[in-house]
């Protein structure tokens, strides 16, 4: 057996790059995974599952699944995309940037809509950043400098398990030699989560009242009077948190879907950014979204380079339009405005409202996915592919927008294409059908 080091975990946006993976001498089997958290380890071991799908499966009219060849899968996908007036090409967050860019090329040729998982996650953050800008930093700066950490509407103890040990709370950095002993941790969450239980100060906010509490913190930071309670939090606690943040040398506010998808949505992030800006009058402060899928940040980046917008890009008129609420996947599905669905690198079947999932089930649809998922169960074609970050390398962006080259540690099953290879073949066929050189 041999050990491969500096392996990057392709699970969450923390993109830990210090994993070690023990593989068999023939390079085909993963024996052990070191340093990863339990979900990261599972991602590697899951690729070894004995019941893994290795051939494309297609559903017939009666709902029976039949094996088809890769050529047939390419043909079905290309024909579906070319015949549709406005296909939705959704997902992209669990694949590499190379595959994303190839998929966008197809979308441009067929006049599709490209949307990623930010649409139900941090899309509101992206809107706010476009509105007001963002004072941010890298996770390396957090580790080396930050002594006041806020987790607002997120639960890294479960969703990003090594975030606190690698970057935000426990590590000893260059200017943070005492590790967690010199850091103050504030958690804002209506629930008493495992992250909240570790906090120095937990503000157990009333659900959906983030905007008010963020406003109150801005007032408290300026030393202006507050009502007795705001969003269920006593005035003294708010003042205490404001003083704690102001007295730090470097404040970082991390936030998650508890605040991006609760009442006020992007306006919550607008004001959280304004709070960060205010704090910079007293100390150094930055803010960062806790991105979920390991390369959802990359999807926004690649869409940004190619079309100028980070999600829900509508190419159906021959040029890029971006209109969240209109060109976003669930709005398009609900209004019946798309006539085919292509999914790669995500699982809308598990995360979209049931009304949207039913729409997907009624349409011609393809899911490119190494696992069996609720989405593969409703799509007409399930195309299995290699696991990016395990059986295929490529570029991914960490939650702080730092690009990291993922590593291939084992060979995929024989004949298994990567996302990029499959998309390349579909692109070639789409070009033939469209008569494009
Ligand atoms: Fe992987 Fe995230 Fe766990 Fe790091 S914290 S090992 S990136 S799942």
Boltz pocket constraint, residues with backbone or C-beta under 6 A from the ligand:
constraints:
  - pocket:
      binder: B
      contacts: [[A, 9], [A, 10], [A, 11], [A, 12], [A, 13], [A, 14], [A, 15], [A, 16], [A, 35], [A, 36], [A, 37], [A, 38], [A, 39], [A, 40], [A, 41], [A, 159], [A, 160], [A, 161], [A, 162], [A, 163]]
      max_distance: 6.0
